[in-house]
Amino acid sequence: MSAVSALAYDVFIADPIPQDVTDLVPNGDRRVFSPLSITLIHGEHDAVLVDPPLTSQQGEEVGKWIEDSGKNLTHIFVTHGHGDHWFTADMLAKRFDAQVVATAGTIKQMHVNVAIREGFWDSLFPGQIPDAPVTAVTVPHNRFTLEGHELVIIEVGHTDTDDTSVLHVPDLELVVAGDVIYNGVHQFLREAGNGGFDAWRRAIDTVEALAPRWIVAGHKNKELDDNATRTIAETRHYLDTTEDLLGKHDTSLDFFNACLERYPERLNAGALWGGAVALYS
């Protein structure tokens, strides 16, 4: 029996890009999109990409990054349906002859994001997003392999949107967590109403039960490491704090200011403001 090659992972951070919105965030910031984490899990020859980015330019940069790695891309995995985690999947799949993989729930949400694309995504980033047909397929038992190593798709339900999942790589003690876990970036709370906070906490519990050493968050401050214990604790703390503050403030602006005071170091206050407006609407 031949030896199984060792695995490793690398992360490409797509820096925040401006939205086509003239209104500033109440603290004076320009509206931008949060940094995106794109993960390449690789063995000796082959690789799997997780959560390709949003715009054509970001996709080109990630494509060059993959080419420079010298690895053969076999699969592209999508953790959830928000377009910023998959709109360049098709262009990269064609470039590298890779298969796009997701859960049935994520595929359903991908179609939802296609349906709202013109009114939402294209209005924020006009002319910047490539054609993005939904080409993802499911895999038997939510498992596939990379050079003999099992990669396990774990469905975790609602987090910052519905039907989300993570990719567990047991041989690396790694979870690529999509938007279940955040790392130094304001969390997207727009869909957290009506029990969403508790559902998100249950998803975090599911990730923690996998006992990862490393977690790649879908939105990450590139100056921070991927320590699982820290990122799990900080994501939970943010949910607990923001839900508590919701009960203490009568307006979205007061809530926003209180959150900024509590988390001055987190990136992209615009994401927080968008959530605040939605939660108080």
Residue pairs with C-beta under 8 A, 6 or more apart in sequence:
4 147
4 148
4 149
5 43
5 44
5 45
5 147
5 148
6 43
6 44
7 41
7 42
7 43
7 146
7 147
7 149
7 169
7 171
7 172
8 41
8 42
8 172
9 39
9 40
9 41
9 42
9 169
9 172
9 174
9 176
9 214
9 216
10 39
10 40
10 42
10 69
11 37
11 38
11 39
11 40
11 216
11 220
11 226
12 37
12 38
12 39
12 40
12 61
12 62
12 65
13 35
13 36
13 37
13 38
13 220
13 222
14 35
14 36
14 38
14 53
14 54
14 58
14 61
14 62
15 35
15 222
16 32
16 33
16 34
16 35
16 267
16 268
17 32
17 33
17 54
17 55
17 58
17 125
18 30
18 31
18 32
18 33
19 31
19 32
19 33
19 124
19 125
19 270
20 123
20 124
20 125
20 126
21 31
21 124
23 31
24 30
24 31
25 31
25 269
25 270
25 273
26 253
26 256
26 257
26 273
27 256
27 257
27 260
27 269
29 269
29 270
30 270
31 270
32 268
32 270
33 54
33 84
33 124
33 125
33 268
34 185
34 186
34 188
34 219
34 267
34 268
34 271
35 185
35 219
35 220
35 221
35 222
35 267
35 268
36 51
36 53
36 54
36 58
36 84
36 85
36 218
36 219
37 51
37 183
37 216
37 217
37 218
37 219
37 220
38 49
38 50
38 51
38 52
38 53
38 62
38 65
39 49
39 50
39 51
39 176
39 216
40 47
40 48
40 49
40 50
40 65
40 66
40 69
40 71
41 47
41 48
41 50
41 146
41 151
41 167
41 169
41 172
41 174
41 176
42 48
42 69
42 71
42 146
43 146
43 147
43 149
44 147
45 71
45 72
45 147
46 71
46 72
46 73
46 74
46 146
46 147
47 66
47 69
47 71
47 72
47 73
47 74
47 146
48 73
48 74
48 75
48 76
48 77
48 146
48 151
49 62
49 66
49 73
49 75
49 76
49 77
49 92
49 98
50 76
50 77
50 78
50 79
50 167
50 176
50 216
51 77
51 78
51 79
51 85
51 86
51 176
51 178
51 218
52 59
52 62
52 76
52 78
52 85
52 86
52 87
52 88
52 89
52 92
53 59
53 62
53 84
53 85
53 87
53 88
54 83
54 84
54 87
54 88
54 121
54 125
54 128
54 129
55 87
55 88
55 125
55 128
55 129
55 130
56 88
56 91
56 128
56 129
56 130
57 128
58 88
59 88
59 91
59 92
59 130
62 88
62 92
63 91
63 92
63 95
63 96
66 73
66 92
66 96
72 96
73 92
73 96
73 97
73 98
74 98
74 99
74 146
75 98
75 99
75 100
75 101
75 144
75 146
76 89
76 92
76 93
76 98
76 99
76 100
76 101
77 100
77 101
77 102
77 151
77 153
77 167
77 176
78 85
78 86
78 89
78 100
78 101
78 102
78 106
78 110
78 136
79 85
79 102
79 106
79 164
79 165
79 166
79 167
79 176
79 177
79 178
79 179
79 180
79 218
80 106
80 109
80 159
80 161
80 163
80 164
80 165
80 178
80 179
81 106
81 107
81 108
81 109
81 110
81 111
81 112
81 113
81 161
81 162
81 163
82 109
82 113
82 160
82 161
82 179
83 113
83 117
83 121
83 129
83 132
85 178
85 179
85 218
86 100
86 102
86 110
86 132
86 136
87 121
87 129
87 130
87 132
88 130
88 132
89 100
89 132
89 135
89 136
90 100
90 130
90 131
90 132
90 133
90 135
91 130
91 131
92 98
93 99
93 100
93 135
99 137
100 135
100 136
100 137
101 136
101 137
101 138
101 139
101 144
101 153
102 110
102 136
102 137
102 138
102 165
103 138
103 142
103 153
103 155
103 163
103 165
104 138
105 155
105 162
105 163
105 164
105 165
106 136
106 163
106 164
106 165
107 134
107 136
107 137
107 138
108 163
109 161
109 162
109 163
110 134
110 136
111 134
113 121
114 132
114 133
114 134
117 129
117 132
121 129
122 129
139 153
142 152
142 153
142 154
142 155
143 150
143 151
143 152
143 153
144 150
144 151
145 151
149 169
149 171
150 170
150 171
151 167
151 168
151 169
152 167
152 168
152 169
152 170
153 165
153 166
153 167
153 168
154 165
154 166
154 167
154 168
154 175
154 206
154 207
154 210
155 163
155 164
155 165
156 164
156 165
156 166
156 180
156 202
156 203
156 206
156 207
157 163
157 164
157 199
157 202
157 203
158 164
158 191
158 196
158 199
158 200
158 203
159 178
159 179
159 180
159 199
159 200
159 203
160 179
160 187
160 188
160 189
160 190
160 191
160 192
160 200
161 179
161 188
161 191
162 191
164 178
164 179
164 180
164 203
165 178
166 175
166 176
166 177
166 178
166 180
166 207
167 175
167 176
168 174
168 175
168 210
168 212
169 175
169 176
172 214
173 211
173 212
173 213
173 214
174 212
174 213
174 214
174 215
174 216
175 181
175 207
175 210
175 212
175 214
175 215
175 216
175 228
176 215
176 216
177 207
177 215
177 216
177 217
177 218
178 218
179 188
179 217
179 218
179 219
180 200
180 203
180 204
180 207
180 218
180 235
181 204
181 207
181 215
181 217
181 218
181 231
181 232
181 235
182 217
182 218
182 219
182 220
182 231
182 234
182 235
182 238
183 215
183 217
183 219
183 220
183 221
183 224
183 226
183 231
183 234
184 220
184 221
184 223
184 224
184 234
184 265
184 266
184 267
185 217
185 219
185 220
185 221
185 266
185 267
185 268
185 271
186 259
186 263
186 266
186 267
186 268
186 269
186 271
186 272
186 275
187 235
187 238
187 239
187 242
187 271
187 272
187 275
188 219
188 271
188 274
188 275
189 242
189 272
189 275
189 276
189 278
189 279
190 274
190 275
190 278
190 279
191 278
192 200
192 239
192 275
192 279
193 278
193 279
197 239
197 242
197 243
200 239
201 236
201 239
204 232
204 235
204 236
207 215
207 232
208 232
212 228
213 228
214 226
214 227
214 228
215 226
215 227
215 228
215 231
215 232
216 226
217 226
217 231
217 235
219 268
220 226
221 266
221 267
238 263
238 266
241 259
241 262
241 263
242 255
242 259
245 255
245 258
245 259
245 262
246 255
246 279
248 258
249 255
249 258
251 280
252 273
252 276
252 277
252 279
252 280
253 276
255 276
255 279
255 280
256 269
256 272
256 273
256 276
259 272
259 276
260 269
260 272
266 272
